[in-house]
Amino acid sequence: MDDESRPIFQQLAERLENEVIAGFIAEQTQVPSINELAAFHRINPATALKAVNLLVDEGTLYKKRGIGMFVSPGAQVQLISKHLKKFEFDFIGPLLTEAKKLGISNAAIFQMLGKENS
Amino acid sequence: MTKIIEVQALTKQYRGIRAVDGVSFTVEQDGIYGLLGRNGAGKTTLMQLITGQAFKTAGKIDIYGENPLEHSAVLEQIVFIRESQRYPENFKVRHVMRAAALLYRNWDANLASDLLKDFRLPTDRQMGKLSRGQASAVGVVVGIASRAPITIFDEPYLGMDAVARTLFYDRLLTDYAERPRTIILSTHLIDEVADLLDHVLVIDQGRIILDSGTEELRGSASAIEGPSSLVKEFFTDCKVLESQDIGSYTRAVVSNLSASAVASATQQGLIVNPVSLQQLIVSQTSGELTNEKEAAN
């Protein structure tokens, strides 16, 4: 995992969330086991377990006893709305701070956004 | 969790040098512990004491509630892979495997032969004819395939190339996930193992200076960089681990920098970065010797 400032289990949980949002892991399908996740990301299995438990607690994943972990129905929509709430804080805030530092007006930002979209 | 190793006020004095100096810590069942520290910090002595290969000067070691010294029931539970292990002359790789099979109760011969293939070790070659890295890999194979409840590796990979080391981490982790055990890994290559560790013990000049879960350590220290006058204003609210000046510019490693302090530092144009486990340990153990004199008494 690449971000030194945040716990690995949070980063792994986010990675799995992003895969669900992007539709790489469909709802009602099985996700890799704890041991597979640990081996793949070269992390401690206890850390992988913590990430999966976090997602179970938040309702993104559910356990089928003796079989494994599955993506909950409705998880994709639920995660998108969760990430929408964070969007302003994570992306718009830093954007405005940097713009202010460089003296870029809001109007100029809008203009740049228009260019990106076209 | 069950405590399986309990060390209290453990001291080992060699003539004039206190290699282990009043060390206390506990190790719980099933976890990967990193024993980290500089050359000569006391790591190997500590592991020798735990595995009953050296006599303590003072203090207490309990493994499963017993003193490990000359205690076969305790020592049977332990595999200790040493740096630069020596083998009898004319011993071939397969003889080492056969000896290990006799010594370790949980020995898995199939796993051992898989590992030998992974590491491309010729079983008919004499140990003395192997390269440094190949000899180290034989130790790694014994350490993993013995599946001992307490598995201790002391700098196991002297001379092993990056491919072999990666293989070691992968195979250790896979087997650990299937069969949890207590692993103590002593190493200098902190960056390589940081993500594998549950817990970190840092030893410096014979003393434990850090004993903490790895997750708690992540993000506990930051590097802060910028004009000295601005950087040093933050020193009052946190612990300074390391500080370097160049002209009127300062770079410092500090611990416990609050989120609001990070925000205000960034706003003032200072550069704040998280510190890796390796950097954190370097900044905590790079000071000069302090206990040389005391040890002479």
Interface residues (C-beta under 8 A of the other chain):
Chain A: M1 D3 E4 S5 R6 P7 I8 F9 I34 N35 A38 A39 H41 R42 I43 N44 P45 A46 T47 T97
Chain B: G31 I32 Y169 D170 L173 T174 Y176 A177 E178 P180 D195 L196 L197 D198 T214 E215 R218 G219 S222 Q267 P274 V275 S276
